Amino acid sequence: MRAIIFLAGAAMAASWALVWIEPPFAGADISPMALVQRGSLSLSADAAWQVWVFLGGFVAAALAALSALRGRGSALLALAAGLSPVVLVGEAVIRADGLRRDLGLPVPFDFGDLARSWDLMQDFIRAGFWAYAVGAGLLLIAGLSGLVSRR
């Protein structure tokens, strides 16, 4: 289990510097590190909690990988890192549905639209996104399994 936590944590932490999205037209590649360098994301006292969760996920993943490398228990750190994208996606879906209702739009959520959007985006998604998503998924499973096996 430590090897999985180490590899998944290292992949998720390394995705910080890797390109996530390469826009089809003239524009800068998108990665978390580039967003921070450009000032699109910044940690400050008045930053939104979503920024703290997003950036904290990278820190938790790196700490989980280091902890696993040293042979220590890292299930809680793995769980924290793996949950960070789940929390952010869940909050975005809830907020989008709330905004739709607040504006009085009669448009229900359609998974077909989501699938078409995903098909379009796949051409622009790069290794950083996959390292983040797969790393977070494995850390979530490893963290849950580590915590459950303690009981």
Secondary structure as UniProt FT lines:
FT   HELIX           2..14
FT   TURN            15..17
FT   HELIX           32..38
FT   TURN            45..46
FT   HELIX           49..69
FT   TURN            70..71
FT   HELIX           75..102
FT   TURN            103..104
FT   HELIX           111..121
FT   TURN            122..124
FT   HELIX           127..150
//
